[in-house]
Structures are given as C-alpha cells and as structure tokens.
Amino acid sequence: MHSEIHLALHDSRAAELRAEADADRLAATVAGRHPVALRTRLGWALVEVGLRLAAPQKGAAPVPA
C-alpha cells in the first residue's frame, strides 16, 4: 500500500475514534456520571483490601523465625 494512502487511512480512523470518544464523554456528562468514577472507586476498594491483608491480624500468635 502506498504510504500516503496508508497515512490517510490512519488519519481518517483516528478522527473517527476521537469523534466517538467525544460523543461518549458528552453522553456521560449529560447522564450525570463521571466516566472514571467506577474505576476510581474500584481502585480504592482494592487498595483497602490490600492494606487489610497486609496488616498483622489482632490476636494472632507470632510466627517463630
């Protein structure tokens, strides 16, 4: 494929993807939801679980070395 045609196809596809992302972002703001809210909440929940697993348990006997 000729390089200029290849570049034109990539530019066209990039423009389509940008338009799709903008439409999705607009729909998310109209619906009143933040697009990264779920990802942020899930991330912090995983951090909390990890901290609980890493913390020493209360009342547990120490492991001999």
N, C-alpha and C positions, 0 to 999 in steps of 0.2 A: 504494500500500500504506500502511496506517495506520502511523504512526511507532512506536507501542508494539509492534505485531506485528513490524515490521522490527527493532526493538531486541531483542525476544525471540528472533528467529531468529539474530541475530548472537551473542547470549549463548549460545545452545544450541550453535552451531557452534564458538565459542571454547572451550567446555567439552569438546567432542569432541576438538578439536585438542590441548588440554592433556593430556587422558587418553591420547591416542595418543603424545604426546611423552614422558610419564611411563613408559608401557609400553616404549617403545623404549629409554629411558635405563636402565630396570631390566634389560631384556634384555642391554644392552651391559655392565652391571656384572656380571651373572651369568656372561656368557661370558668375562669377564676382559679385555675390551678397553676401552680408553678411547675415547670417541666422537670426540675431536678429535686422537687420536694420528696418524692418517694425514695429516690436514690440516696439522698442525704439522711433521711430517717433510717433507712435500712443500714447504711454505713455506721451510723452512731449506735444502732442496736447491736451490730456485730462487734463494735469496739467495747461496748458494755459487757457483752457475753465473754469476750476475750479477757477482759480485766477480772471478771468473776472467776474464770477458770485459772488465771494466773495467780490469784490471791491465795494465800495459805488458808486452809479451812479452819474454822474455830473449833477447838476441842479435839482436833486430830492429833494423834501421837506423832512425835517427830520420828523421821526415818533415820535409823542408825547408819552411820557412814561406813 
